[in-house]
Amino acid sequence: QVQLAASGGGSVQAVGSLRLTCVASVYTDSPSCMGWFRQAPEKEREWAARIFTGNTLYYDLSVKGRFVISEEDDKNTVYLQMNSLKPEDTAMYYCVIGKYCYSSSDMFTHWGQGTQVTVSS
């Protein structure tokens, strides 16, 4: 049973930084996609960033240049370094892992518990 443990959320003022961590247990499928969806109140869930097979990166346009996703493949761990945070980054962040980077969050069966990020102005 794959389990994802996410951590690192919190409250921060604008232009501050946070680092999210997600550790996946016993995931051995290949290729693999790990990343972070986020969902703000009353908004649809959207990709924030993802990494495929350790070297293909994707960032939503709203976070490009501010967020950095990285992975420790041998540890099944993905990080999301979030810099220059803005109030509009406020959301629940969910890490996922799957064989491919599906555009729809519905295609992922392995989810972390969600970690709240709140950015105040």
Backbone as XML, in Angstrom:
<?xml version="1.0"?>
<chain id="A" units="angstrom">
  <residue number="1" name="GLN">
    <atom name="N" x="0.840" y="-1.188" z="0.000"/>
    <atom name="CA" x="0.000" y="0.000" z="0.000"/>
    <atom name="C" x="0.880" y="1.244" z="0.000"/>
  </residue>
  <residue number="2" name="VAL">
    <atom name="N" x="0.755" y="2.042" z="-1.046"/>
    <atom name="CA" x="1.550" y="3.269" z="-1.139"/>
    <atom name="C" x="0.972" y="4.309" z="-0.201"/>
  </residue>
  <residue number="3" name="GLN">
    <atom name="N" x="1.828" y="4.917" z="0.581"/>
    <atom name="CA" x="1.411" y="6.011" z="1.446"/>
    <atom name="C" x="2.296" y="7.212" z="1.192"/>
  </residue>
  <residue number="4" name="LEU">
    <atom name="N" x="1.680" y="8.375" z="1.200"/>
    <atom name="CA" x="2.408" y="9.624" z="1.010"/>
    <atom name="C" x="2.278" y="10.464" z="2.268"/>
  </residue>
  <residue number="5" name="ALA">
    <atom name="N" x="3.405" y="10.942" z="2.745"/>
    <atom name="CA" x="3.412" y="11.784" z="3.936"/>
    <atom name="C" x="3.933" y="13.152" z="3.551"/>
  </residue>
  <residue number="6" name="ALA">
    <atom name="N" x="3.050" y="14.136" z="3.663"/>
    <atom name="CA" x="3.410" y="15.504" z="3.290"/>
    <atom name="C" x="3.611" y="16.346" z="4.533"/>
  </residue>
  <residue number="7" name="SER">
    <atom name="N" x="4.531" y="17.283" z="4.432"/>
    <atom name="CA" x="4.794" y="18.175" z="5.552"/>
    <atom name="C" x="5.367" y="19.488" z="5.028"/>
  </residue>
  <residue number="8" name="GLY">
    <atom name="N" x="5.423" y="20.470" z="5.914"/>
    <atom name="CA" x="6.099" y="21.712" z="5.579"/>
    <atom name="C" x="5.211" y="22.919" z="5.359"/>
  </residue>
  <residue number="9" name="GLY">
    <atom name="N" x="3.910" y="22.726" z="5.368"/>
    <atom name="CA" x="3.032" y="23.880" z="5.197"/>
    <atom name="C" x="3.057" y="24.776" z="6.421"/>
  </residue>
  <residue number="10" name="GLY">
    <atom name="N" x="2.357" y="25.887" z="6.335"/>
    <atom name="CA" x="2.296" y="26.802" z="7.456"/>
    <atom name="C" x="1.818" y="28.166" z="7.012"/>
  </residue>
  <residue number="11" name="SER">
    <atom name="N" x="1.976" y="29.105" z="7.901"/>
    <atom name="CA" x="1.571" y="30.484" z="7.634"/>
    <atom name="C" x="2.809" y="31.347" z="7.498"/>
  </residue>
  <residue number="12" name="VAL">
    <atom name="N" x="2.783" y="32.195" z="6.503"/>
    <atom name="CA" x="3.939" y="33.046" z="6.244"/>
    <atom name="C" x="3.452" y="34.351" z="5.646"/>
  </residue>
  <residue number="13" name="GLN">
    <atom name="N" x="4.223" y="35.379" z="5.811"/>
    <atom name="CA" x="3.872" y="36.657" z="5.189"/>
    <atom name="C" x="4.337" y="36.669" z="3.735"/>
  </residue>
  <residue number="14" name="ALA">
    <atom name="N" x="3.729" y="37.518" z="2.972"/>
    <atom name="CA" x="4.087" y="37.646" z="1.561"/>
    <atom name="C" x="5.592" y="37.888" z="1.421"/>
  </residue>
  <residue number="15" name="VAL">
    <atom name="N" x="6.127" y="37.346" z="0.364"/>
    <atom name="CA" x="7.541" y="37.321" z="-0.030"/>
    <atom name="C" x="8.373" y="36.363" z="0.814"/>
  </residue>
  <residue number="16" name="GLY">
    <atom name="N" x="7.711" y="35.698" z="1.759"/>
    <atom name="CA" x="8.413" y="34.688" z="2.532"/>
    <atom name="C" x="8.553" y="33.386" z="1.758"/>
  </residue>
  <residue number="17" name="SER">
    <atom name="N" x="9.116" y="32.385" z="2.425"/>
    <atom name="CA" x="9.387" y="31.090" z="1.799"/>
    <atom name="C" x="8.898" y="29.954" z="2.679"/>
  </residue>
  <residue number="18" name="LEU">
    <atom name="N" x="8.561" y="28.864" z="2.015"/>
    <atom name="CA" x="8.240" y="27.612" z="2.692"/>
    <atom name="C" x="8.771" y="26.481" z="1.833"/>
  </residue>
  <residue number="19" name="ARG">
    <atom name="N" x="9.028" y="25.357" z="2.469"/>
    <atom name="CA" x="9.468" y="24.173" z="1.738"/>
    <atom name="C" x="8.573" y="23.011" z="2.112"/>
  </residue>
  <residue number="20" name="LEU">
    <atom name="N" x="7.935" y="22.456" z="1.106"/>
    <atom name="CA" x="7.092" y="21.286" z="1.309"/>
    <atom name="C" x="7.892" y="20.026" z="1.007"/>
  </residue>
  <residue number="21" name="THR">
    <atom name="N" x="7.607" y="18.989" z="1.763"/>
    <atom name="CA" x="8.252" y="17.691" z="1.572"/>
    <atom name="C" x="7.188" y="16.613" z="1.479"/>
  </residue>
  <residue number="22" name="CYS">
    <atom name="N" x="7.401" y="15.688" z="0.577"/>
    <atom name="CA" x="6.495" y="14.559" z="0.454"/>
    <atom name="C" x="7.314" y="13.288" z="0.300"/>
  </residue>
  <residue number="23" name="VAL">
    <atom name="N" x="7.048" y="12.325" z="1.166"/>
    <atom name="CA" x="7.753" y="11.044" z="1.121"/>
    <atom name="C" x="6.752" y="9.959" z="0.761"/>
  </residue>
  <residue number="24" name="ALA">
    <atom name="N" x="7.083" y="9.208" z="-0.282"/>
    <atom name="CA" x="6.235" y="8.103" z="-0.711"/>
    <atom name="C" x="6.857" y="6.791" z="-0.260"/>
  </residue>
  <residue number="25" name="SER">
    <atom name="N" x="6.037" y="5.961" z="0.347"/>
    <atom name="CA" x="6.538" y="4.670" z="0.807"/>
    <atom name="C" x="6.299" y="3.608" z="-0.250"/>
  </residue>
  <residue number="26" name="VAL">
    <atom name="N" x="7.184" y="2.685" z="-0.362"/>
    <atom name="CA" x="7.100" y="1.457" z="-1.160"/>
    <atom name="C" x="6.600" y="1.653" z="-2.589"/>
  </residue>
  <residue number="27" name="TYR">
    <atom name="N" x="6.864" y="2.798" z="-3.198"/>
    <atom name="CA" x="6.449" y="2.992" z="-4.576"/>
    <atom name="C" x="7.579" y="2.544" z="-5.488"/>
  </residue>
  <residue number="28" name="THR">
    <atom name="N" x="7.298" y="1.575" z="-6.361"/>
    <atom name="CA" x="8.372" y="1.016" z="-7.193"/>
    <atom name="C" x="8.048" y="1.082" z="-8.673"/>
  </residue>
  <residue number="29" name="ASP">
    <atom name="N" x="6.906" y="1.645" z="-9.027"/>
    <atom name="CA" x="6.512" y="1.686" z="-10.439"/>
    <atom name="C" x="7.435" y="2.623" z="-11.210"/>
  </residue>
  <residue number="30" name="SER">
    <atom name="N" x="7.569" y="2.342" z="-12.500"/>
    <atom name="CA" x="8.431" y="3.159" z="-13.346"/>
    <atom name="C" x="7.828" y="3.244" z="-14.731"/>
  </residue>
  <residue number="31" name="PRO">
    <atom name="N" x="7.818" y="4.385" z="-15.403"/>
    <atom name="CA" x="8.316" y="5.670" z="-14.899"/>
    <atom name="C" x="7.448" y="6.175" z="-13.743"/>
  </residue>
  <residue number="32" name="SER">
    <atom name="N" x="7.775" y="7.344" z="-13.225"/>
    <atom name="CA" x="6.972" y="7.867" z="-12.130"/>
    <atom name="C" x="6.887" y="9.380" z="-12.207"/>
  </residue>
  <residue number="33" name="CYS">
    <atom name="N" x="5.795" y="9.865" z="-11.729"/>
    <atom name="CA" x="5.530" y="11.293" z="-11.674"/>
    <atom name="C" x="5.180" y="11.647" z="-10.239"/>
  </residue>
  <residue number="34" name="MET">
    <atom name="N" x="5.871" y="12.610" z="-9.693"/>
    <atom name="CA" x="5.528" y="13.120" z="-8.369"/>
    <atom name="C" x="5.329" y="14.618" z="-8.478"/>
  </residue>
  <residue number="35" name="GLY">
    <atom name="N" x="4.449" y="15.114" z="-7.663"/>
    <atom name="CA" x="4.227" y="16.549" z="-7.725"/>
    <atom name="C" x="3.208" y="17.018" z="-6.736"/>
  </residue>
  <residue number="36" name="TRP">
    <atom name="N" x="2.795" y="18.244" z="-6.937"/>
    <atom name="CA" x="1.887" y="18.911" z="-6.008"/>
    <atom name="C" x="0.720" y="19.548" z="-6.751"/>
  </residue>
  <residue number="37" name="PHE">
    <atom name="N" x="-0.467" y="19.142" z="-6.353"/>
    <atom name="CA" x="-1.663" y="19.882" z="-6.712"/>
    <atom name="C" x="-1.939" y="20.866" z="-5.588"/>
  </residue>
  <residue number="38" name="ARG">
    <atom name="N" x="-2.685" y="21.881" z="-5.902"/>
    <atom name="CA" x="-3.151" y="22.786" z="-4.852"/>
    <atom name="C" x="-4.582" y="23.179" z="-5.131"/>
  </residue>
  <residue number="39" name="GLN">
    <atom name="N" x="-5.284" y="23.476" z="-4.047"/>
    <atom name="CA" x="-6.682" y="23.876" z="-4.177"/>
    <atom name="C" x="-6.967" y="24.988" z="-3.190"/>
  </residue>
  <residue number="40" name="ALA">
    <atom name="N" x="-7.314" y="26.134" z="-3.732"/>
    <atom name="CA" x="-7.709" y="27.274" z="-2.915"/>
    <atom name="C" x="-9.214" y="27.207" z="-2.681"/>
  </residue>
  <residue number="41" name="PRO">
    <atom name="N" x="-9.694" y="27.864" z="-1.633"/>
    <atom name="CA" x="-11.138" y="27.846" z="-1.361"/>
    <atom name="C" x="-11.948" y="28.302" z="-2.565"/>
  </residue>
  <residue number="42" name="GLU">
    <atom name="N" x="-12.953" y="27.524" z="-2.888"/>
    <atom name="CA" x="-13.884" y="27.834" z="-3.973"/>
    <atom name="C" x="-13.225" y="27.866" z="-5.345"/>
  </residue>
  <residue number="43" name="LYS">
    <atom name="N" x="-12.080" y="27.239" z="-5.463"/>
    <atom name="CA" x="-11.408" y="27.154" z="-6.754"/>
    <atom name="C" x="-11.132" y="25.697" z="-7.091"/>
  </residue>
  <residue number="44" name="GLU">
    <atom name="N" x="-10.906" y="25.435" z="-8.362"/>
    <atom name="CA" x="-10.614" y="24.074" z="-8.779"/>
    <atom name="C" x="-9.187" y="23.692" z="-8.420"/>
  </residue>
  <residue number="45" name="ARG">
    <atom name="N" x="-9.004" y="22.395" z="-8.261"/>
    <atom name="CA" x="-7.675" y="21.890" z="-7.991"/>
    <atom name="C" x="-6.812" y="22.085" z="-9.230"/>
  </residue>
  <residue number="46" name="GLU">
    <atom name="N" x="-5.569" y="22.465" z="-9.032"/>
    <atom name="CA" x="-4.686" y="22.705" z="-10.173"/>
    <atom name="C" x="-3.282" y="22.208" z="-9.844"/>
  </residue>
  <residue number="47" name="TRP">
    <atom name="N" x="-2.566" y="21.871" z="-10.885"/>
    <atom name="CA" x="-1.161" y="21.527" z="-10.714"/>
    <atom name="C" x="-0.399" y="22.782" z="-10.285"/>
  </residue>
  <residue number="48" name="ALA">
    <atom name="N" x="0.468" y="22.617" z="-9.283"/>
    <atom name="CA" x="1.419" y="23.681" z="-8.966"/>
    <atom name="C" x="2.743" y="23.362" z="-9.650"/>
  </residue>
  <residue number="49" name="ALA">
    <atom name="N" x="3.201" y="22.124" z="-9.447"/>
    <atom name="CA" x="4.474" y="21.720" z="-10.038"/>
    <atom name="C" x="4.548" y="20.203" z="-10.021"/>
  </residue>
  <residue number="50" name="ARG">
    <atom name="N" x="5.312" y="19.640" z="-10.961"/>
    <atom name="CA" x="5.479" y="18.204" z="-10.999"/>
    <atom name="C" x="6.818" y="17.872" z="-11.628"/>
  </residue>
  <residue number="51" name="ILE">
    <atom name="N" x="7.252" y="16.653" z="-11.360"/>
    <atom name="CA" x="8.520" y="16.185" z="-11.907"/>
    <atom name="C" x="8.313" y="14.755" z="-12.392"/>
  </residue>
  <residue number="52" name="PHE">
    <atom name="N" x="8.758" y="14.486" z="-13.611"/>
    <atom name="CA" x="8.548" y="13.187" z="-14.243"/>
    <atom name="C" x="9.885" y="12.517" z="-14.482"/>
  </residue>
  <residue number="53" name="THR">
    <atom name="N" x="10.028" y="11.307" z="-13.998"/>
    <atom name="CA" x="11.250" y="10.500" z="-14.108"/>
    <atom name="C" x="12.474" y="11.276" z="-13.662"/>
  </residue>
  <residue number="54" name="GLY">
    <atom name="N" x="12.288" y="12.186" z="-12.751"/>
    <atom name="CA" x="13.402" y="12.895" z="-12.144"/>
    <atom name="C" x="13.991" y="14.037" z="-12.936"/>
  </residue>
  <residue number="55" name="ASN">
    <atom name="N" x="13.533" y="14.235" z="-14.193"/>
    <atom name="CA" x="14.197" y="15.293" z="-14.951"/>
    <atom name="C" x="13.276" y="16.135" z="-15.831"/>
  </residue>
  <residue number="56" name="THR">
    <atom name="N" x="12.043" y="15.816" z="-15.951"/>
    <atom name="CA" x="11.112" y="16.649" z="-16.727"/>
    <atom name="C" x="10.242" y="17.410" z="-15.748"/>
  </residue>
  <residue number="57" name="LEU">
    <atom name="N" x="10.409" y="18.719" z="-15.758"/>
    <atom name="CA" x="9.736" y="19.563" z="-14.785"/>
    <atom name="C" x="8.594" y="20.337" z="-15.431"/>
  </residue>
  <residue number="58" name="TYR">
    <atom name="N" x="7.583" y="20.579" z="-14.626"/>
    <atom name="CA" x="6.470" y="21.433" z="-15.055"/>
    <atom name="C" x="6.113" y="22.360" z="-13.905"/>
  </residue>
  <residue number="59" name="TYR">
    <atom name="N" x="5.872" y="23.610" z="-14.252"/>
    <atom name="CA" x="5.395" y="24.585" z="-13.275"/>
    <atom name="C" x="4.187" y="25.309" z="-13.850"/>
  </residue>
  <residue number="60" name="ASP">
    <atom name="N" x="3.207" y="25.511" z="-13.015"/>
    <atom name="CA" x="2.117" y="26.389" z="-13.435"/>
    <atom name="C" x="2.710" y="27.770" z="-13.668"/>
  </residue>
  <residue number="61" name="LEU">
    <atom name="N" x="2.139" y="28.471" z="-14.616"/>
    <atom name="CA" x="2.668" y="29.788" z="-14.972"/>
    <atom name="C" x="2.685" y="30.728" z="-13.769"/>
  </residue>
  <residue number="62" name="SER">
    <atom name="N" x="1.748" y="30.553" z="-12.877"/>
    <atom name="CA" x="1.631" y="31.459" z="-11.728"/>
    <atom name="C" x="2.750" y="31.275" z="-10.712"/>
  </residue>
  <residue number="63" name="VAL">
    <atom name="N" x="3.461" y="30.122" z="-10.786"/>
    <atom name="CA" x="4.518" y="29.871" z="-9.802"/>
    <atom name="C" x="5.901" y="29.816" z="-10.435"/>
  </residue>
  <residue number="64" name="LYS">
    <atom name="N" x="5.939" y="29.847" z="-11.748"/>
    <atom name="CA" x="7.217" y="29.736" z="-12.446"/>
    <atom name="C" x="8.143" y="30.868" z="-12.048"/>
  </residue>
  <residue number="65" name="GLY">
    <atom name="N" x="9.379" y="30.504" z="-11.743"/>
    <atom name="CA" x="10.357" y="31.495" z="-11.315"/>
    <atom name="C" x="10.379" y="31.714" z="-9.817"/>
  </residue>
  <residue number="66" name="ARG">
    <atom name="N" x="9.370" y="31.185" z="-9.128"/>
    <atom name="CA" x="9.304" y="31.345" z="-7.667"/>
    <atom name="C" x="9.393" y="30.014" z="-6.939"/>
  </residue>
  <residue number="67" name="PHE">
    <atom name="N" x="8.831" y="28.970" z="-7.537"/>
    <atom name="CA" x="8.829" y="27.639" z="-6.926"/>
    <atom name="C" x="9.859" y="26.760" z="-7.623"/>
  </residue>
  <residue number="68" name="VAL">
    <atom name="N" x="10.450" y="25.872" z="-6.852"/>
    <atom name="CA" x="11.395" y="24.907" z="-7.420"/>
    <atom name="C" x="11.032" y="23.523" z="-6.894"/>
  </residue>
  <residue number="69" name="ILE">
    <atom name="N" x="10.808" y="22.597" z="-7.815"/>
    <atom name="CA" x="10.518" y="21.228" z="-7.425"/>
    <atom name="C" x="11.763" y="20.390" z="-7.637"/>
  </residue>
  <residue number="70" name="SER">
    <atom name="N" x="12.022" y="19.506" z="-6.698"/>
    <atom name="CA" x="13.169" y="18.617" z="-6.812"/>
    <atom name="C" x="12.820" y="17.275" z="-6.200"/>
  </residue>
  <residue number="71" name="GLU">
    <atom name="N" x="13.662" y="16.304" z="-6.462"/>
    <atom name="CA" x="13.337" y="14.940" z="-6.070"/>
    <atom name="C" x="14.590" y="14.211" z="-5.621"/>
  </residue>
  <residue number="72" name="GLU">
    <atom name="N" x="14.428" y="13.361" z="-4.640"/>
    <atom name="CA" x="15.453" y="12.386" z="-4.288"/>
    <atom name="C" x="14.872" y="11.031" z="-4.641"/>
  </residue>
  <residue number="73" name="ASP">
    <atom name="N" x="15.215" y="10.560" z="-5.800"/>
    <atom name="CA" x="14.566" y="9.371" z="-6.338"/>
    <atom name="C" x="14.768" y="8.148" z="-5.460"/>
  </residue>
  <residue number="74" name="ASP">
    <atom name="N" x="15.973" y="8.007" z="-4.914"/>
    <atom name="CA" x="16.233" y="6.814" z="-4.115"/>
    <atom name="C" x="15.496" y="6.842" z="-2.793"/>
  </residue>
  <residue number="75" name="LYS">
    <atom name="N" x="14.990" y="8.003" z="-2.432"/>
    <atom name="CA" x="14.224" y="8.127" z="-1.195"/>
    <atom name="C" x="12.735" y="8.320" z="-1.463"/>
  </residue>
  <residue number="76" name="ASN">
    <atom name="N" x="12.341" y="8.284" z="-2.754"/>
    <atom name="CA" x="10.938" y="8.534" z="-3.103"/>
    <atom name="C" x="10.424" y="9.813" z="-2.438"/>
  </residue>
  <residue number="77" name="THR">
    <atom name="N" x="11.228" y="10.832" z="-2.494"/>
    <atom name="CA" x="10.891" y="12.084" z="-1.832"/>
    <atom name="C" x="10.900" y="13.224" z="-2.840"/>
  </residue>
  <residue number="78" name="VAL">
    <atom name="N" x="9.887" y="14.065" z="-2.729"/>
    <atom name="CA" x="9.826" y="15.253" z="-3.579"/>
    <atom name="C" x="9.704" y="16.482" z="-2.699"/>
  </residue>
  <residue number="79" name="TYR">
    <atom name="N" x="10.366" y="17.544" z="-3.116"/>
    <atom name="CA" x="10.357" y="18.794" z="-2.373"/>
    <atom name="C" x="9.756" y="19.892" z="-3.257"/>
  </residue>
  <residue number="80" name="LEU">
    <atom name="N" x="9.129" y="20.830" z="-2.614"/>
    <atom name="CA" x="8.670" y="22.019" z="-3.314"/>
    <atom name="C" x="9.145" y="23.228" z="-2.517"/>
  </residue>
  <residue number="81" name="GLN">
    <atom name="N" x="10.169" y="23.871" z="-3.027"/>
    <atom name="CA" x="10.668" y="25.089" z="-2.421"/>
    <atom name="C" x="9.863" y="26.252" z="-2.978"/>
  </residue>
  <residue number="82" name="MET">
    <atom name="N" x="9.189" y="26.937" z="-2.098"/>
    <atom name="CA" x="8.307" y="28.029" z="-2.517"/>
    <atom name="C" x="8.878" y="29.342" z="-2.011"/>
  </residue>
  <residue number="83" name="ASN">
    <atom name="N" x="9.292" y="30.186" z="-2.932"/>
    <atom name="CA" x="9.877" y="31.478" z="-2.603"/>
    <atom name="C" x="8.979" y="32.607" z="-3.082"/>
  </residue>
  <residue number="84" name="SER">
    <atom name="N" x="9.237" y="33.775" z="-2.558"/>
    <atom name="CA" x="8.457" y="34.965" z="-2.953"/>
    <atom name="C" x="6.965" y="34.676" z="-2.934"/>
  </residue>
  <residue number="85" name="LEU">
    <atom name="N" x="6.517" y="34.088" z="-1.863"/>
    <atom name="CA" x="5.113" y="33.675" z="-1.772"/>
    <atom name="C" x="4.180" y="34.874" z="-1.833"/>
  </residue>
  <residue number="86" name="LYS">
    <atom name="N" x="3.031" y="34.628" z="-2.436"/>
    <atom name="CA" x="2.008" y="35.656" z="-2.582"/>
    <atom name="C" x="0.730" y="35.176" z="-1.912"/>
  </residue>
  <residue number="87" name="PRO">
    <atom name="N" x="-0.132" y="36.090" z="-1.522"/>
    <atom name="CA" x="-1.415" y="35.682" z="-0.925"/>
    <atom name="C" x="-2.199" y="34.716" z="-1.824"/>
  </residue>
  <residue number="88" name="GLU">
    <atom name="N" x="-2.070" y="34.871" z="-3.125"/>
    <atom name="CA" x="-2.798" y="33.980" z="-4.035"/>
    <atom name="C" x="-2.227" y="32.568" z="-4.072"/>
  </residue>
  <residue number="89" name="ASP">
    <atom name="N" x="-1.101" y="32.330" z="-3.407"/>
    <atom name="CA" x="-0.591" y="30.971" z="-3.264"/>
    <atom name="C" x="-1.268" y="30.224" z="-2.117"/>
  </residue>
  <residue number="90" name="THR">
    <atom name="N" x="-2.073" y="30.928" z="-1.362"/>
    <atom name="CA" x="-2.789" y="30.303" z="-0.256"/>
    <atom name="C" x="-3.688" y="29.195" z="-0.776"/>
  </residue>
  <residue number="91" name="ALA">
    <atom name="N" x="-3.473" y="28.000" z="-0.266"/>
    <atom name="CA" x="-4.222" y="26.831" z="-0.729"/>
    <atom name="C" x="-3.833" y="25.631" z="0.120"/>
  </residue>
  <residue number="92" name="MET">
    <atom name="N" x="-4.607" y="24.556" z="-0.053"/>
    <atom name="CA" x="-4.185" y="23.264" z="0.470"/>
    <atom name="C" x="-3.341" y="22.608" z="-0.618"/>
  </residue>
  <residue number="93" name="TYR">
    <atom name="N" x="-2.183" y="22.150" z="-0.256"/>
    <atom name="CA" x="-1.270" y="21.528" z="-1.209"/>
    <atom name="C" x="-1.268" y="20.021" z="-0.974"/>
  </residue>
  <residue number="94" name="TYR">
    <atom name="N" x="-1.460" y="19.283" z="-2.064"/>
    <atom name="CA" x="-1.519" y="17.828" z="-1.997"/>
    <atom name="C" x="-0.411" y="17.244" z="-2.866"/>
  </residue>
  <residue number="95" name="CYS">
    <atom name="N" x="0.358" y="16.335" z="-2.305"/>
    <atom name="CA" x="1.331" y="15.650" z="-3.152"/>
    <atom name="C" x="0.698" y="14.385" z="-3.713"/>
  </residue>
  <residue number="96" name="VAL">
    <atom name="N" x="1.146" y="14.023" z="-4.885"/>
    <atom name="CA" x="0.647" y="12.826" z="-5.566"/>
    <atom name="C" x="1.825" y="12.083" z="-6.175"/>
  </residue>
  <residue number="97" name="ILE">
    <atom name="N" x="1.590" y="10.807" z="-6.409"/>
    <atom name="CA" x="2.552" y="10.013" z="-7.149"/>
    <atom name="C" x="1.787" y="9.078" z="-8.062"/>
  </residue>
  <residue number="98" name="GLY">
    <atom name="N" x="2.294" y="8.917" z="-9.280"/>
    <atom name="CA" x="1.651" y="8.023" z="-10.237"/>
    <atom name="C" x="2.636" y="7.650" z="-11.310"/>
  </residue>
  <residue number="99" name="LYS">
    <atom name="N" x="2.173" y="6.820" z="-12.230"/>
    <atom name="CA" x="3.091" y="6.382" z="-13.263"/>
    <atom name="C" x="3.343" y="7.489" z="-14.289"/>
  </residue>
  <residue number="100" name="TYR">
    <atom name="N" x="2.326" y="8.288" z="-14.558"/>
    <atom name="CA" x="2.472" y="9.378" z="-15.514"/>
    <atom name="C" x="1.932" y="10.678" z="-14.917"/>
  </residue>
  <residue number="101" name="CYS">
    <atom name="N" x="2.303" y="11.780" z="-15.550"/>
    <atom name="CA" x="1.829" y="13.078" z="-15.085"/>
    <atom name="C" x="0.503" y="13.404" z="-15.762"/>
  </residue>
  <residue number="102" name="TYR">
    <atom name="N" x="-0.550" y="12.815" z="-15.260"/>
    <atom name="CA" x="-1.872" y="13.052" z="-15.810"/>
    <atom name="C" x="-2.278" y="14.499" z="-15.560"/>
  </residue>
  <residue number="103" name="SER">
    <atom name="N" x="-2.991" y="15.066" z="-16.521"/>
    <atom name="CA" x="-3.428" y="16.448" z="-16.341"/>
    <atom name="C" x="-4.548" y="16.538" z="-15.313"/>
  </residue>
  <residue number="104" name="SER">
    <atom name="N" x="-5.333" y="15.488" z="-15.215"/>
    <atom name="CA" x="-6.448" y="15.490" z="-14.273"/>
    <atom name="C" x="-6.045" y="14.841" z="-12.959"/>
  </residue>
  <residue number="105" name="SER">
    <atom name="N" x="-6.367" y="15.515" z="-11.874"/>
    <atom name="CA" x="-6.061" y="14.962" z="-10.559"/>
    <atom name="C" x="-6.853" y="13.681" z="-10.300"/>
  </residue>
  <residue number="106" name="ASP">
    <atom name="N" x="-7.960" y="13.496" z="-11.006"/>
    <atom name="CA" x="-8.784" y="12.304" z="-10.812"/>
    <atom name="C" x="-8.053" y="11.027" z="-11.201"/>
  </residue>
  <residue number="107" name="MET">
    <atom name="N" x="-7.003" y="11.154" z="-11.999"/>
    <atom name="CA" x="-6.284" y="9.973" z="-12.484"/>
    <atom name="C" x="-5.299" y="9.436" z="-11.451"/>
  </residue>
  <residue number="108" name="PHE">
    <atom name="N" x="-5.058" y="10.191" z="-10.401"/>
    <atom name="CA" x="-4.087" y="9.772" z="-9.388"/>
    <atom name="C" x="-4.813" y="9.050" z="-8.260"/>
  </residue>
  <residue number="109" name="THR">
    <atom name="N" x="-4.250" y="7.922" z="-7.873"/>
    <atom name="CA" x="-4.858" y="7.150" z="-6.792"/>
    <atom name="C" x="-4.073" y="7.272" z="-5.491"/>
  </residue>
  <residue number="110" name="HIS">
    <atom name="N" x="-2.854" y="7.799" z="-5.579"/>
    <atom name="CA" x="-2.029" y="7.916" z="-4.382"/>
    <atom name="C" x="-1.853" y="9.388" z="-4.017"/>
  </residue>
  <residue number="111" name="TRP">
    <atom name="N" x="-2.380" y="9.753" z="-2.855"/>
    <atom name="CA" x="-2.399" y="11.151" z="-2.415"/>
    <atom name="C" x="-1.833" y="11.288" z="-1.018"/>
  </residue>
  <residue number="112" name="GLY">
    <atom name="N" x="-1.153" y="12.400" z="-0.791"/>
    <atom name="CA" x="-0.798" y="12.765" z="0.561"/>
    <atom name="C" x="-1.995" y="13.399" z="1.249"/>
  </residue>
  <residue number="113" name="GLN">
    <atom name="N" x="-1.840" y="13.669" z="2.515"/>
    <atom name="CA" x="-2.973" y="14.127" z="3.321"/>
    <atom name="C" x="-3.273" y="15.603" z="3.122"/>
  </residue>
  <residue number="114" name="GLY">
    <atom name="N" x="-2.427" y="16.329" z="2.417"/>
    <atom name="CA" x="-2.666" y="17.758" z="2.240"/>
    <atom name="C" x="-1.982" y="18.550" z="3.327"/>
  </residue>
  <residue number="115" name="THR">
    <atom name="N" x="-1.373" y="19.632" z="2.928"/>
    <atom name="CA" x="-0.738" y="20.525" z="3.885"/>
    <atom name="C" x="-1.119" y="21.958" z="3.521"/>
  </residue>
  <residue number="116" name="GLN">
    <atom name="N" x="-1.580" y="22.692" z="4.513"/>
    <atom name="CA" x="-2.113" y="24.029" z="4.266"/>
    <atom name="C" x="-0.986" y="25.053" z="4.184"/>
  </residue>
  <residue number="117" name="VAL">
    <atom name="N" x="-1.058" y="25.877" z="3.165"/>
    <atom name="CA" x="-0.149" y="27.016" z="3.014"/>
    <atom name="C" x="-0.992" y="28.277" z="3.042"/>
  </residue>
  <residue number="118" name="THR">
    <atom name="N" x="-0.685" y="29.163" z="3.952"/>
    <atom name="CA" x="-1.409" y="30.421" z="4.087"/>
    <atom name="C" x="-0.422" y="31.568" z="4.008"/>
  </residue>
  <residue number="119" name="VAL">
    <atom name="N" x="-0.655" y="32.458" z="3.068"/>
    <atom name="CA" x="0.231" y="33.598" z="2.857"/>
    <atom name="C" x="-0.558" y="34.875" z="3.119"/>
  </residue>
  <residue number="120" name="SER">
    <atom name="N" x="-0.100" y="35.654" z="4.051"/>
    <atom name="CA" x="-0.786" y="36.899" z="4.391"/>
    <atom name="C" x="-0.060" y="38.078" z="3.753"/>
  </residue>
  <residue number="121" name="SER">
    <atom name="N" x="-0.847" y="39.106" z="3.463"/>
    <atom name="CA" x="-0.264" y="40.281" z="2.802"/>
    <atom name="C" x="0.278" y="41.263" z="3.811"/>
  </residue>
</chain>
